[in-house]
Amino acid sequence: MDVAFKKVIDSLEPKFRELQEMSPVKIDRLPKSLPKSGIYLFSEGKKYLYVGRTNNIRRRLRNHTRLSGKHNQATFAFRIARERTGKTKAAYSSNGSRSSLQNDSNFNAEFDAAKSRVAQMDIRFIEETDSIRQALLEIYIATVLKTPYNDFDNH
């Protein structure tokens, strides 16, 4: 393995442990000293559900949990709603597209319920400013914790 790449890979485990050891918080109790960019993790108790990365943790967490969030903002809740309605396949035409699903009253009710659920979840986060390390760390954490709502498929 390339030495530089191995060095990055070897540095992921301590960041992962730091994330796991953090006491979880709720969206309405985010600390003022929140890091700007990094990795965040949503869970319900000891069940880890979704890990993401961002260059603005506070804004991204709020987008995930805001009831007015759209399909491209509250992506985790959108995945939950897809699962709950059985509409799990991406569509690349107007019929079944993300925006059409959001306008479907049955789907939208599930999407709203999912946003409310996400807003009650435990949140953990760690700072990571390097975009390559962010990407690798997101994949590493999702793999180790087996987060069911992460999807690294090509679309």
Secondary structure by P-SEA (a helix, b strand, c coil): ccaaaaaaaaaaaaaaaaaaacccccccccccccccbbbbbbbcccccccccccccaaaaaaaacccccccccaaaaaaaaaaaaccccccccccccaaaaaacaaaaaaaaaaaaaaaabbbbbbbbccaaaaaaaaaaaaaaacccccccccc
